[in-house]
């Protein structure tokens, strides 16, 4: 078993080294993980996000490595009996890596090189170690195999780290100088600054990230091109320099993931700098039958937004900046789409490469093909952030956030136990496109208490009490917490 594990570690290390020079997505492990993500049904995706949150991808990679370890151990046992059987197992794994790599969007002949190189190295290592084990004691065999495996693991990890350092996207982002944009007037009182309450603006490194990319796409802004095509009179291609030269605006917009459970953390608010999308679409001349704008990422992921929604006056943006910085690589550098009022799975395309004006009848986007709704307007929601657990008797600040992007939050109410609903105090907001902080002072008495919250949006619609899961178009129900006073 040790021989098989050492050979597998060496094979993966060589594959990662070669992938650095081809492209990160050609790594056999990443290609296999991406294939698993694409094939996963929505119930499994929901479970992964619910159970692991933003750690779902490391967990998936961990499972893949465990499966590979089990396979490698079996190969080692086969090689101990018949070397050719073990090498056949290595070749079979290499073939699987080739097929996974070729199945990725934009794959070319060079993408098979990491899997091929890794399988050749694995077969050679297996032969060398299997031959040596017949000449050595069991303990020495374990030491040699362990040393080989250790060196291989360090080499593979170093290759993965180096690929991030030398990546085109990282180098390109460091050179970007953002232009200024027309910003909304500053509004005081948006942040209540209470302990346990998230800040009004979510820092970039704390902003949630949910996507299908196991390897974050690295896009060079210098060579980036945005194609605008489909059911339009005047298709065009836009460079990054041309986009930066266009009139820009700066807007506070809250994004929400459709996988956010009631009271969940998959929501964040940022100040986005970008080019309004509506003028570009109007200039292209949209055909009357078109009702969907399909967005394609550089890694092949797709989503689709209603054309009518994008043209109704909201600040739908081709965003290039986030909280005063060029977009972070993991949040879509160099360009992503931000649309207030729509869940991310139908609008928030990161690493944007193409806009295709189409129709819902003609095209189903990535998650729609997997059972999710074609259109995903954000539902009115609210969350209690504090208090949690145990508090002392007396005045207690019950506080949280509420959101109904592009409709706004008009009222938030809090209920303790079976008592009456009591209106909370609302923080200020710059527009209807952001979440809104709220606070209610509760005179806490000893005992166990259940606290619930509900919001009313800007149209007068009260948040529904009906419980619904995240699939197929967003969770509903009231968030509640239990608090012990004493």
Beta strands, then each sheet from edge to edge (+ up, - down):
strand 1: 182-183
strand 2: 225-230
strand 3: 236-239
strand 4: 249-256
strand 5: 267-276
strand 6: 292-297
strand 7: 302-306
strand 8: 317-322
strand 9: 325-326
strand 10: 336-338
strand 11: 352-358
strand 12: 381-386
strand 13: 389-391
strand 14: 394-403
strand 15: 409-416
strand 16: 422-423
strand 17: 425-426
strand 18: 436-444
strand 19: 447-457
strand 20: 480-485
sheet 1: 1+ 4+ 5- 8+ 9-
sheet 2: 1+ 4+ 5- 8+ 10-
sheet 3: 3+ 2- 11- 6+ 7-
sheet 4: 12+ 14- 18+ 17-
sheet 5: 13+ 20+ 19- 15+ 16-
end
